[in-house]
């Protein structure tokens, strides 16, 4: 590992930002010298403490246009509310408890039995001198995990494609500036497709089919799984959209960084691997920007905030992704590294899943010490990422 190799990894990873939203990420890079900077009615929040303060102490409007909550609603059938991102209080706590069974320690261990065989099969071409597209593999992994988590019998690849399109369409319909023609209609169509694939009907709660185990057939419908108890329509679709898009964005970017920076020795070390996964998730920051709107007056990083002000919370800068290279031997503390998953009661409930899954991907790849042979940016995805990222075994 060297400064030069990390520079190569940064150059490649920067392409996903410049390819998706060059003006926006250019502005964020230009203003990151201060923890908080106001531009009219918008606050750009870069500092770790200010970022944490905004998420835990400032009253936020979770349904305002241009926020994650609004985009989540647009990605659901009929724009239904009550999907974690737009909730507060008891409803939010109840749905998070529902997710705990599927995304807690026991649930994640059960889900590992789903993705581990897929890794073995998906990476097999590397042993024969072939190539593997890690984006395609991430789609299959994420779709399979979502179907198992929700107890759905839908085709995992179709679910992954529908969830990606639902997220991309909803984000396009909520971007700042003039609305793109047909954006909201496209978001609605994509959400309907996802609903049909997951086998849920508006207003109904799918129940388990006795004696069925996830993945035992490929027919449409719903069944049992680690999280089938929370699989009502809105929450099921939200889980699918969030899990697929963060996984497809995060895994290929993390592997590309590991390959470019020559971190396979750390990936092969069982003791270092969990810390390396944390570090790679920190520097790649699958959700690098959290758009929020203040619901009332307050302060963030000493800067006055008025109700209705927009906040762009830059997770990757708060986690020092732009300054501190990943190193499992000298990792950032959890108070910094975990900021890419948010903070407070609205932190990402899938953080454990993301860490364990990436660690397993790194373990499966480490014997091959793969190198990147081709990479194409996905300019239409909801989150910055690769459209394709092809690797082959290194020498």
DOLUM-195851 format. One line per field, with one value per residue (C-alpha): residue number from 1; x, y, z. Coordinates in Angstrom, 3 decimals, m for minus. Example, Ala and Ser with C-alpha at 12.3 -4.5 7.8 and 13.67 -1.06 7.14 Angstrom:
BEGIN
pos = c(1, 2);
u = c(12.300, 13.670);
v = c(m4.500, m1.060);
w = c(7.800, 7.140);
END
This chain:
BEGIN
pos = c(1, 2, 3, 4, 5, 6, 7, 8, 9, 10, 11, 12, 13, 14, 15, 16, 17, 18, 19, 20, 21, 22, 23, 24, 25, 26, 27, 28, 29, 30, 31, 32, 33, 34, 35, 36, 37, 38, 39, 40, 41, 42, 43, 44, 45, 46, 47, 48, 49, 50, 51, 52, 53, 54, 55, 56, 57, 58, 59, 60, 61, 62, 63, 64, 65, 66, 67, 68, 69, 70, 71, 72, 73, 74, 75, 76, 77, 78, 79, 80, 81, 82, 83, 84, 85, 86, 87, 88, 89, 90, 91, 92, 93, 94, 95, 96, 97, 98, 99, 100, 101, 102, 103, 104, 105, 106, 107, 108, 109, 110, 111, 112, 113, 114, 115, 116, 117, 118, 119, 120, 121, 122, 123, 124, 125, 126, 127, 128, 129, 130, 131, 132, 133, 134, 135, 136, 137, 138, 139, 140, 141, 142, 143, 144, 145, 146, 147, 148, 149, 150, 151, 152, 153, 154, 155, 156, 157, 158, 159, 160, 161, 162, 163, 164, 165, 166, 167, 168, 169, 170, 171, 172, 173, 174, 175, 176, 177, 178, 179, 180, 181, 182, 183, 184, 185, 186, 187, 188, 189, 190, 191, 192, 193, 194, 195, 196, 197, 198, 199, 200, 201, 202, 203, 204, 205, 206, 207, 208, 209, 210, 211, 212, 213, 214, 215, 216, 217, 218, 219, 220, 221, 222, 223, 224, 225, 226, 227, 228, 229, 230, 231, 232, 233, 234, 235, 236, 237, 238, 239, 240, 241, 242, 243, 244, 245, 246, 247, 248, 249, 250, 251, 252, 253, 254, 255, 256, 257, 258, 259, 260, 261, 262, 263, 264, 265, 266, 267, 268, 269, 270, 271, 272, 273, 274, 275, 276, 277, 278, 279, 280, 281, 282, 283, 284, 285, 286, 287, 288, 289, 290, 291, 292, 293, 294, 295, 296, 297, 298, 299, 300, 301, 302, 303, 304, 305, 306, 307, 308, 309, 310, 311, 312, 313, 314, 315, 316, 317, 318, 319, 320, 321, 322, 323, 324, 325, 326, 327, 328, 329, 330, 331, 332, 333, 334, 335, 336, 337, 338, 339, 340, 341, 342, 343, 344, 345, 346, 347, 348, 349, 350, 351, 352, 353, 354, 355, 356, 357, 358, 359, 360, 361, 362, 363, 364, 365, 366, 367, 368, 369, 370, 371, 372, 373, 374, 375, 376, 377, 378, 379, 380, 381, 382, 383, 384, 385, 386, 387, 388, 389, 390, 391, 392, 393, 394, 395);
u = c(0.000, 1.337, 0.288, 0.446, m1.915, m4.445, m4.225, m5.115, m8.051, m9.285, m9.068, m11.158, m13.717, m14.045, m15.379, m18.661, m19.373, m18.278, m20.217, m23.504, m23.828, m20.685, m22.036, m23.435, m20.363, m18.102, m19.927, m19.638, m15.911, m15.393, m17.193, m15.834, m13.278, m15.839, m17.917, m21.069, m21.611, m24.834, m25.807, m29.093, m31.697, m29.456, m26.850, m24.016, m22.956, m19.509, m18.133, m18.617, m20.037, m22.299, m23.541, m24.313, m25.994, m28.240, m29.436, m29.928, m30.835, m32.459, m36.190, m36.490, m39.397, m39.195, m41.880, m40.641, m39.979, m36.363, m35.716, m35.026, m38.478, m40.196, m38.132, m38.963, m42.658, m42.368, m40.661, m43.614, m46.985, m49.288, m46.703, m47.694, m46.206, m44.930, m41.671, m39.050, m37.511, m40.591, m41.608, m41.175, m41.963, m43.787, m44.468, m40.770, m39.735, m42.306, m41.131, m37.485, m38.355, m39.971, m36.766, m34.614, m35.444, m34.276, m31.335, m30.054, m27.219, m29.312, m31.114, m27.892, m26.380, m29.396, m29.070, m25.414, m26.630, m28.321, m25.437, m22.448, m23.362, m24.020, m20.513, m18.934, m20.822, m20.504, m16.735, m15.935, m14.861, m11.886, m10.311, m10.364, m8.803, m12.197, m13.721, m16.587, m18.795, m19.160, m22.163, m24.106, m23.024, m24.082, m27.500, m27.976, m26.780, m28.998, m32.088, m31.662, m31.172, m34.237, m36.403, m35.207, m35.673, m39.216, m40.200, m40.871, m40.629, m39.978, m37.010, m34.113, m32.628, m36.011, m36.516, m33.062, m33.757, m37.179, m35.821, m33.014, m35.439, m37.873, m35.091, m33.639, m37.053, m38.035, m34.718, m35.105, m38.583, m37.196, m34.017, m33.766, m34.909, m37.619, m39.365, m38.390, m41.365, m42.902, m40.585, m43.356, m45.273, m42.111, m41.550, m45.117, m44.767, m41.491, m43.019, m45.988, m43.643, m41.761, m45.031, m46.175, m42.846, m42.843, m46.359, m48.023, m51.395, m52.225, m53.585, m52.734, m50.050, m48.468, m48.172, m45.881, m46.773, m46.492, m43.454, m41.853, m38.259, m36.891, m35.565, m37.173, m39.120, m39.165, m42.870, m44.365, m45.824, m44.788, m43.622, m41.510, m38.125, m36.022, m38.101, m41.444, m43.177, m42.639, m43.394, m46.418, m46.521, m44.822, m42.109, m41.397, m40.899, m38.751, m36.518, m36.121, m35.291, m32.814, m31.083, m30.663, m29.427, m26.956, m25.564, m25.159, m23.481, m21.260, m19.858, m18.260, m16.819, m15.308, m13.775, m12.357, m10.705, m9.305, m7.867, m6.430, m4.868, m3.454, m5.312, m5.761, m3.338, m5.650, m8.691, m7.107, m6.417, m9.396, m8.562, m8.231, m11.059, m13.975, m12.059, m11.184, m14.863, m15.714, m12.938, m13.960, m17.594, m16.416, m14.374, m16.819, m19.953, m22.724, m25.131, m22.702, m25.320, m28.396, m30.881, m32.995, m35.307, m35.503, m38.937, m38.127, m35.478, m32.198, m28.463, m26.032, m22.325, m22.990, m24.866, m28.486, m31.108, m34.633, m37.646, m37.850, m34.098, m32.639, m29.655, m27.278, m25.562, m22.381, m21.823, m18.560, m16.981, m18.286, m16.649, m13.385, m13.586, m11.897, m8.944, m8.251, m7.312, m8.732, m6.391, m7.528, m4.340, m5.158, m8.908, m11.059, m13.053, m16.678, m17.912, m16.470, m16.671, m20.324, m21.477, m21.940, m24.921, m26.401, m26.721, m29.293, m32.681, m32.729, m29.398, m29.448, m30.880, m28.975, m25.499, m24.681, m25.805, m23.634, m20.507, m20.885, m21.741, m18.782, m16.450, m17.679, m17.170, m13.609, m12.898, m14.153, m12.111, m8.859, m7.391, m7.668, m6.190, m8.313, m7.534, m10.031, m10.072, m13.052, m15.272, m18.266, m20.053, m23.824, m25.028, m28.688, m28.540, m30.007, m26.637, m23.168, m21.846, m20.663, m22.824, m20.303, m17.045, m15.163, m12.341, m10.033, m7.599, m4.297, m0.919);
v = c(0.000, 3.448, 7.049, 6.574, 3.592, 5.459, 8.392, 6.010, 4.669, 8.209, 9.210, 6.263, 6.711, 10.442, 9.532, 8.287, 11.735, 13.704, 11.380, 11.544, 15.140, 17.089, 20.556, 19.527, 17.607, 20.306, 22.842, 20.607, 20.119, 23.873, 24.691, 21.963, 24.268, 25.302, 22.988, 24.874, 27.306, 29.154, 29.847, 31.735, 29.451, 26.389, 25.244, 23.009, 20.935, 19.340, 19.069, 15.925, 17.660, 19.941, 16.930, 15.007, 18.052, 18.517, 14.907, 14.656, 18.119, 20.094, 19.580, 18.237, 18.133, 14.567, 14.967, 18.182, 18.121, 17.413, 15.323, 11.608, 11.123, 12.737, 10.689, 7.513, 8.289, 8.805, 5.432, 3.668, 2.647, 5.650, 7.728, 6.034, 7.449, 5.791, 4.359, 5.157, 8.027, 10.242, 9.085, 10.419, 9.218, 5.981, 4.955, 5.233, 3.248, 0.532, 0.028, m0.047, m2.764, m4.656, m4.419, m5.585, m9.277, m9.258, m6.884, m7.680, m10.101, m13.283, m12.062, m11.115, m14.522, m16.144, m13.896, m14.881, m18.340, m16.635, m14.556, m16.824, m19.493, m16.716, m15.362, m18.766, m19.231, m15.636, m15.430, m18.892, m17.512, m15.778, m19.159, m19.993, m16.702, m15.190, m11.842, m10.901, m7.795, m6.874, m4.637, m7.574, m9.688, m6.949, m6.794, m10.522, m10.428, m7.479, m8.831, m12.243, m10.728, m8.510, m11.443, m13.538, m10.667, m9.989, m13.589, m12.847, m15.454, m12.901, m13.165, m11.461, m9.828, m8.425, m7.039, m5.420, m3.820, m2.549, m1.153, 0.634, 2.169, 3.191, 4.974, 6.654, 7.842, 9.213, 11.037, 12.573, 13.792, 15.501, 17.111, 20.891, 23.083, 22.650, 19.289, 17.047, 16.208, 12.914, 12.391, 11.846, 9.515, 7.510, 7.237, 5.986, 3.361, 2.107, 1.873, m0.100, m2.556, m3.083, m3.604, m6.260, m8.062, m8.160, m9.618, m7.058, m5.428, m1.990, m2.204, m5.875, m7.527, m10.634, m13.580, m16.603, m19.739, m22.701, m24.878, m22.516, m21.367, m18.308, m19.058, m22.491, m21.455, m18.621, m17.930, m14.552, m14.004, m13.674, m16.144, m16.468, m14.986, m13.282, m10.121, m11.264, m9.945, m6.343, m6.869, m4.569, m2.781, 0.538, m0.827, m3.791, m1.532, 0.874, m1.983, m3.146, 0.318, 1.123, m2.260, m2.697, 0.795, 1.083, m2.408, m1.898, 1.461, 0.355, m3.091, m2.421, 0.922, m0.636, m3.505, m1.120, 0.939, m2.197, m3.330, 0.046, 0.709, m2.799, m3.684, m7.399, m8.359, m6.645, m8.251, m11.693, m11.131, m12.381, m10.086, m6.956, m7.630, m6.199, m2.941, m2.793, m3.179, m0.284, 1.840, 1.153, 1.962, 5.194, 6.422, 5.338, 6.549, 4.942, 7.743, 10.672, 13.404, 13.581, 16.304, 17.615, 20.546, 22.273, 22.088, 24.872, 27.319, 26.207, 26.210, 23.882, 24.299, 27.750, 28.856, 30.009, 27.892, 29.019, 26.767, 25.919, 26.191, 23.397, 21.436, 19.396, 17.078, 15.824, 12.408, 11.715, 14.944, 14.439, 10.998, 12.497, 10.381, 13.170, 13.462, 10.120, 7.031, 3.648, 1.586, m1.337, m1.057, 2.538, 2.875, 5.881, 5.523, 4.376, 7.853, 9.068, 5.999, 5.278, 8.760, 7.463, 5.553, 8.695, 9.459, 9.228, 7.507, 7.793, 6.068, 3.336, 0.063, m1.884, m0.851, m4.273, m5.998, m3.701, m4.321, m8.106, m8.465, m6.380, m8.324, m11.570, m10.158, m9.135, m12.582, m14.304, m12.045, m11.892, m15.196, m13.866, m10.405, m9.040, m5.999, m3.742, m4.192, m1.993, 0.533, 2.565, 5.179, 4.877, 8.395, 7.647, 5.816, 7.250, 6.946, 7.547, 4.251, 2.102, 0.830, m1.969, m2.768, m5.764, m7.518, m10.446, m12.325, m10.560, m12.071);
w = c(0.000, m0.893, m1.285, m5.044, m4.995, m2.853, m5.271, m8.104, m6.084, m5.378, m9.019, m10.091, m7.324, m8.052, m11.480, m10.001, m8.563, m11.595, m13.873, m11.958, m10.691, m11.633, m10.766, m7.382, m6.234, m7.638, m5.445, m2.383, m2.955, m3.336, m0.052, 2.233, 3.844, 6.477, 8.694, 7.658, 4.818, 3.964, 0.359, 0.482, 2.050, 1.906, 4.420, 3.240, 6.254, 5.994, 9.540, 11.624, 14.702, 12.675, 10.664, 13.846, 15.385, 12.345, 12.512, 16.273, 17.596, 14.803, 14.114, 10.561, 8.113, 6.820, 4.146, 2.450, m1.298, m2.114, 1.013, 1.337, 2.855, m0.121, m2.567, m0.610, m0.836, m4.588, m4.890, m3.267, m4.682, m4.640, m2.754, 0.502, 3.674, 6.807, 5.465, 8.136, 6.142, 6.633, 10.121, 13.631, 17.131, 17.910, 14.311, 13.487, 16.567, 15.839, 12.255, 13.337, 15.852, 12.995, 11.004, 13.912, 13.450, 9.845, 10.185, 13.673, 14.405, 14.082, 10.976, 9.217, 10.024, 8.386, 5.336, 4.950, 3.959, 1.010, m0.329, 0.385, m2.213, m4.730, m4.116, m4.705, m7.972, m9.133, m8.599, m10.011, m13.442, m11.771, m11.035, m14.754, m15.864, m16.674, m15.728, m13.418, m13.527, m9.867, m10.539, m11.948, m8.992, m6.540, m8.204, m7.760, m4.155, m3.234, m4.988, m3.363, 0.096, m0.313, m1.425, 1.519, 3.960, 2.779, 2.201, m1.473, m4.220, m6.950, m9.299, m7.455, m10.564, m11.560, m8.047, m8.149, m11.526, m10.425, m7.144, m8.989, m11.475, m8.727, m6.838, m9.931, m11.093, m7.679, m7.292, m10.774, m9.820, m6.679, m7.978, m7.393, m10.264, m12.895, m12.899, m15.781, m18.030, m17.028, m14.039, m11.493, m13.821, m14.428, m10.668, m10.191, m12.937, m11.503, m8.020, m9.363, m11.064, m7.808, m5.921, m8.350, m8.216, m4.431, m4.557, m2.317, m2.865, m1.526, 1.983, 2.564, 4.618, 3.076, 5.398, 5.421, 3.540, 5.894, 5.323, 2.801, 3.037, 1.172, m2.255, m2.617, m5.701, m8.201, m8.452, m7.611, m4.174, m0.579, 2.004, 5.078, 5.751, 8.413, 8.166, 6.776, 9.870, 8.733, 5.057, 4.689, 1.363, 2.108, 4.346, 2.065, m0.943, 1.088, 2.251, m1.350, m2.695, 0.081, 0.211, m3.529, m4.300, m1.447, m2.102, m5.846, m5.219, m2.339, m3.114, m6.544, m5.411, m2.287, m4.256, m6.872, m4.129, m2.510, m5.847, m6.864, m3.466, m3.096, 0.109, m0.556, 2.222, 4.704, 3.063, 3.455, 7.167, 9.167, 12.077, 9.910, 7.468, 9.535, 10.076, 6.375, 5.467, 7.796, 6.309, 2.707, 3.487, 5.110, 2.152, m0.548, 1.327, m0.727, 0.295, 0.208, 0.566, 2.828, 1.782, 4.657, 5.466, 8.864, 10.489, 12.955, 14.084, 15.609, 15.042, 13.274, 13.859, 15.318, 12.192, 12.727, 10.958, 10.135, 9.610, 5.924, 5.319, 3.222, 4.488, 2.386, 4.872, 3.239, 4.808, 2.985, 4.243, 7.800, 7.783, 6.451, 3.294, 1.325, 3.710, 5.353, 3.323, 4.408, 6.562, 8.694, 10.767, 11.770, 11.252, 12.043, 15.249, 15.019, 15.981, 12.672, 10.425, 11.148, 10.154, 6.601, 8.055, 9.634, 13.332, 16.099, 15.861, 12.065, 11.438, 8.802, 10.208, 7.547, 8.728, 10.195, 7.001, 4.874, 6.965, 7.160, 3.484, 2.321, 4.628, 3.053, m0.450, 0.426, 1.920, m1.225, m3.524, m1.530, m2.832, m6.405, m5.644, m8.512, m10.637, m12.400, m16.169, m17.168, m15.398, m16.629, m14.520, m14.087, m14.888, m14.209, m10.860, m7.675, m5.914, m7.386, m8.657, m11.529, m14.372, m14.793, m13.016, m14.432, m12.593, m13.260, m11.029, m10.500, m11.176);
END
